[in-house]
């Protein structure tokens, strides 16, 4: 476990030490190390951009927003420790994060007992918020995302007669996608399933799996996998001459993925909740993000959907806090945590970076899904599927 202050707030925290009366403190449970680092290590840049924007406009009710960060390393036990530390030691109003589905499974029950709101920016396994009044997700359920991908292919008349599935067995979301989500969606869209192959999360040699896929002659191969596995599968498919369309959801929504596939994976189609070239606001965010990433010496300069979701979590907290007229006064903290929870649940069509956002009855975000396709080393927008 490593605990730090948010990058933009470091100097302030060194001077201030602990929260002063009137500060709005947010905990940030991130995974800057561990298995999710390639997707999570830049989320702090997005959080800092949002906090700076809010504070430049006077904060929340005249109170500055301040962020305290805890690196969970993607470990569920550390995620539970983080929420306790935020709630009891840092006296945070709410928590940005945790990142993964496995962390959420442990941290949300802890936050419920403590009475503090948490909002995940990445967890997409089904039903993780069910039964938790203080647990929110600024993500879309992986099943809904892939549903919209297949609907787009159907609507555009692309081949969908025969499908196969490839998934990682040692990752919660990937396995759920491969064993439950994709079989159900193939049945829904009348895709005949020719079979499936599985592999370990970090597997490099996927030639046996691709050989089996080639024998199935699928129009589409549904992926339940991390970006690294998607790259390896696509490259091996090209080497073996397997011509198919790989499809997937947010688990492989890496902005660098088309370039990383190095000419393989042409036509790969996935769903994401953020597309940086969508409009002037997303382009401005991407530019500011890239400048911050360059200054920090981070190789990836393009924001991913988790970065955008992290930014919007801060925006959503600020919007709900304004609606509830929160003060940040220490002796009202417990009550204001509950007020924030109730205000969040009632938000409708907030004009956020990712598009208009509201929350459904189980406190999952309702927001657009962007269906994108790998073309000549870049993601291209294929379709925009509206929120529920």
Protein Blocks (a to p, Z undefined) as FASTA:
>chain_A
ZZdddfklmmmmmmnopacehiacddddddfecjklmmmmmmmmmmmmmmmmmmmnopag
hiacddddddeklpaklmmmmmmmmmmmnopabdcddfblmlmmmmmmmmmmnopacddf
kbccehklgopakbccddddfklmmmmmmmmmmmnopafkbccddddfkbfklmmmmmmm
mmmmmmmnopacfbdcdddfklmblmlmmmmmmmnopabdcddddfklmmmmmmmmmmno
pacdddddfklmcfklmmmnnopaihiacddfbdfklpmmlmmmmmmmmmmmmmnopabl
cdcfklmmmmmmmmmmmmmmmmnopghiaklmmmmmmmmmmmmmmpghiacfkbccdddf
kopacddddddddeehiacdfbdcddZZ
